[in-house]
């Protein structure tokens, strides 16, 4: 059987980290609500988060590197935002 990589109720650590970092980000909140209303695809949430966390081509944000950012489950984030 595969190893369980869930973290605090999210798909993995990377997904949890992005959600927890963006919860109090005004730009993220306003724009993600717009994306929810327009039923945007997960890639649009990814682009918005990247703009919020990695501005000016930064290669890391806090404990997260760009390579870890690639592991985020955008479907999980999108589906959760739509449910709320």
C-alpha positions as CSV (number, residue, x, y, z in Angstrom):
1,X,0.0,0.0,0.0
2,X,1.1,3.6,-0.6
3,X,2.3,5.9,2.0
4,X,-0.3,8.3,3.4
5,X,1.0,11.8,2.7
6,X,-2.0,13.8,3.9
7,X,-1.3,16.7,6.2
8,X,-3.7,18.4,8.6
9,X,-6.7,17.4,6.4
10,X,-5.2,18.4,3.1
11,X,-3.8,16.3,0.3
12,X,-0.2,17.0,1.4
13,X,2.1,19.4,3.2
14,X,2.5,21.7,0.2
15,X,-1.3,22.1,-0.2
16,X,-1.7,22.8,3.5
17,X,1.2,25.3,3.6
18,X,-0.2,27.3,0.7
19,X,-3.7,27.4,2.2
20,X,-2.4,28.4,5.6
21,X,-0.2,31.1,4.2
22,X,-2.9,32.6,2.0
23,X,-5.7,32.6,4.5
24,X,-5.0,36.2,5.6
25,X,-3.8,37.5,2.3
26,X,-6.2,40.2,1.1
27,X,-5.3,39.9,-2.6
28,X,-5.7,36.1,-2.5
29,X,-9.1,36.4,-0.7
30,X,-10.6,38.9,-3.1
31,X,-9.3,37.3,-6.2
32,X,-10.1,33.7,-5.1
33,X,-13.7,34.7,-4.4
34,X,-13.9,36.1,-7.9
35,X,-12.5,32.8,-9.3
36,X,-15.0,30.8,-7.2
37,X,-17.9,32.9,-8.6
38,X,-16.7,32.3,-12.2
39,X,-16.1,28.6,-11.6
40,X,-12.5,28.9,-12.6
41,X,-10.2,26.0,-13.3
42,X,-7.6,24.9,-10.8
43,X,-4.8,26.4,-12.9
44,X,-6.2,29.9,-12.3
45,X,-6.0,29.4,-8.5
46,X,-2.4,28.2,-9.0
47,X,-1.5,31.3,-11.0
48,X,-3.0,33.6,-8.4
49,X,-1.2,31.8,-5.5
50,X,2.1,32.0,-7.4
51,X,1.6,35.8,-7.8
52,X,0.9,36.2,-4.1
53,X,3.6,33.9,-2.7
54,X,6.4,34.3,-5.3
55,X,6.4,37.9,-6.6
56,X,9.1,39.2,-8.8
57,X,10.3,35.7,-9.8
58,X,11.2,34.7,-6.2
59,X,12.3,31.1,-5.9
60,X,11.1,30.5,-2.4
61,X,8.5,31.6,0.1
62,X,9.2,30.9,3.8
63,X,9.7,27.2,4.0
64,X,8.4,26.4,0.5
65,X,10.5,26.2,-2.6
66,X,9.1,26.5,-6.1
67,X,9.6,22.8,-6.6
68,X,7.5,22.1,-3.5
69,X,4.9,24.5,-4.9
70,X,4.5,22.1,-7.8
71,X,3.2,19.5,-5.4
72,X,0.1,21.5,-4.4
73,X,-3.2,19.9,-5.2
74,X,-5.1,22.8,-6.8
75,X,-8.2,20.7,-7.3
76,X,-8.4,20.2,-3.5
77,X,-8.0,23.9,-2.9
78,X,-10.6,24.9,-5.6
79,X,-13.1,22.3,-4.4
80,X,-12.8,23.4,-0.8
81,X,-13.2,27.1,-1.7
82,X,-16.3,26.3,-3.8
83,X,-17.9,24.3,-0.9
84,X,-17.3,27.2,1.5
